[in-house]
Amino acid sequence: MTNEWLEVGTIVAPQGLRGELRVYPDSDFPERFIEPGTRWLQHPDTGAIEEVELLEGQYVPGKNLYVIQLAGVDNRDRAEELRGYKLLVDKSDRPSLEDDEYHVSDLVDLEVYHQQTGENIGVVIDILFAGNDLLEIQLHQQPVIEDKPLRDLSEISRKTKRRKLKSKKNKPVTVLIPFVKVIVPVVDLEGGRLEILPPPGLLELL
């Protein structure tokens, strides 16, 4: 049987000298980082997954971070090796939800509609945790960015010239929408959509 995984956090740095790890959470459930038990780590480059044992953890107020201790990680050098690893749980291990609570994995890829106009604005690509949860929405209608006229390269230093000649792909434009009931009144998981009522200016990018 093949496991399916939920990513719940990212190891961002060692904490102290005894192997403790700072974890940036991708989950609203504190028990993922506090309750002892089996977790898994995913290598940031190879994607390889290994089983680990969470011994303990605690929330760091004001920093939106957890500090955890894993079995076998008992010094800073070993902790440093785990920088960038993803912390995973089994997808079947899903805490029960209250009304108007959702798993992050259920919200990603939902189509986003303006409730008043019916316009399909974009798609949810991520959830950010910063006080209030924020939906990151990639817009279907991307703004047009006009190309700037080319400068005379003879006026540019050789080092700058090499930098300017490197091609850059434009990153798709996204907006952040507070995930609160007054702005996101409808979440329809079965229909694969949510509806928003953005206050004036929230979607104005330019």
N, C-alpha and C positions, 0 to 999 in steps of 0.2 A: 504493500500500500504506500503510495507516494504522499508525503505530507504537503499541505499547502500552508503558506506562511503569511503572517501579518507582521509588517514592519512597525515597531512601536517606538523606536528611538535610534539615535546615532551617538556613538561614543565620540566626544569632541576633544577630550584632554584627560590626562591623569589628574588626580587630586591628592596632593601630599606625597608621602614617601612609602606608603604601605600598600600600594597597589589599587587604591580606590580610583574609581572612574567617574568622570563627569559625563552625563548623558542628556542630550537634548531630546525632549519627548515629542513623539508624533502620535500620542494617544492621550485621551482625556482621563484615563483610568489609572489612578495612582498605584493600584495594586500591581500593575505591570512592573513597577520599579521598587516596590517596597516588600511585597510578600515573598518569602523565600520559596524556591522551587526551580524547576527546570526551565531554562531559556535556551535560545540558540543565537550564535553569532554568524554573520555573513561577511566574508572577506570583501573589502571594497573594490578590489581589482579582479579577482578570479570568480567571485560569486560563491565560492565554496562555503558550506554551512557546517558548523560544528556545535555539538551540544555542550552547554555549560550549566553550572549551578549558581543561581543567585542566592547569596547568603543573607544579604540585608541591603537596605537602601533608605534614603531619606530625601525629602524635598528641600531645595535651597530657596528660601523666600526671596522674592524680588529679582531673581535671576532666571526664572523659568527653566531650571535645571534640576536633575536628580543626581545624587552621588550614590553609586552602588559599589558593592564588593562582590566579586566573583571568586568562586573556589579556584585555587591554584594561581591566582594573580595576587602576589603578596609583596611586590616591589615596584618601584616607579619605572624601571626599564621594561618590565613585562607589560605594565599598563600602557606605556608609550607605544608598544608594538600594536596595541589594539585601537589606536587612534583611527577614526574613520569607519570602523566596523559598524554594521547595522545590528541592532538588537531585535530579535524576532520571537514571536510566540506562534504556536500552532493555531491555524485559522479556526479550528473547531473550538478553541478556548476563547469564546466570546462572552464577556460579562453581560448579564441581563440589563436591559435599557429601560429607563423611565420614559414617559411620554415626551416627545420632542427631543429625544436624544438619538444620536446616530453614530454608527461606526464610520471612521474616516474612509475606509475602502468602499463604503456604500455611496458616498457623496461624490467621489472622484468619477469623472466622465458623465455626470448628469448634465443635460442640456439646460441652459438658463434662459428663461423668457421674462420679458417685461410684462407684468400683470395687466397694466393698463392698455398698452398698445398691442400686445400679443407678439411683439418682435422677438425672434430668437437671437439673443445677444451674443452668446458664446457657450463655452463649456467649462465646467469645473476641472482644474488640473491639479489643485493641491489645497490643503488646509494648513493655515499658519496659526500658531498659538501665541498670542501676544495680549494678555489680558482677556479681551473678547476674542473668540475664534474668528478668523478671517478666511473667507473663501477666495482663492485666487482663480480668477476667471480669464481664460484666453478668449479674446474677442474674435468673432467670426469676421467682422468688418474691420480690417486693419487699416490704420491711418496711412495715407500716402506720404512718404518722406521724399521730398525733391532732392535730386542729386546736386551737390554743390559744384560750381565750375572748377575745373582742374587748374591748379596753380602751375606756373612755370617751374618745372622740376630743377632747372639750372640754378634757381634761387634757394634751393633747399639743400642742407648738408647731406652728405652721403648716408649717415646714420639715420637721419629723419626720413630720407627718401626711401630707404628699405622698409621702414615702418609704414609709410603711407602707401606703398605699393602692395602691401599684404592685403589680400581680399578678406573682408569681414562679412559674415552672414548676419543679416538683421534678425535680432531676436524678436519673436512674436510679442506684441503688446498685450499686457495683462492688466487687470484692475483688481483691487482688493475690496471685497464687500463684507461688512460686518455680519456675521452669522447670528442675527438676532431676529426674533419673531416679527418685529415691526417692519423690518426690511426684507426678510425672507419669509413671507407668510405661508407659502405652500412648498412642501417637499413631498414629491410623489415618486417614491422609489420604484414602484411597479411600472409607472409610466416613463421612468428614466428622465425625469425633469424636475426642476424647481422653478418657482416664480418669485420675482423680486419687485419691490416697490422702492427704488432708489431715491433718496432725497435729491433735490436740485443740485447739480454740479458733481455728483458722485461719479458719473460716467464721462464727464468732460475731460478729455485727455490733453487737448492742445489749446 
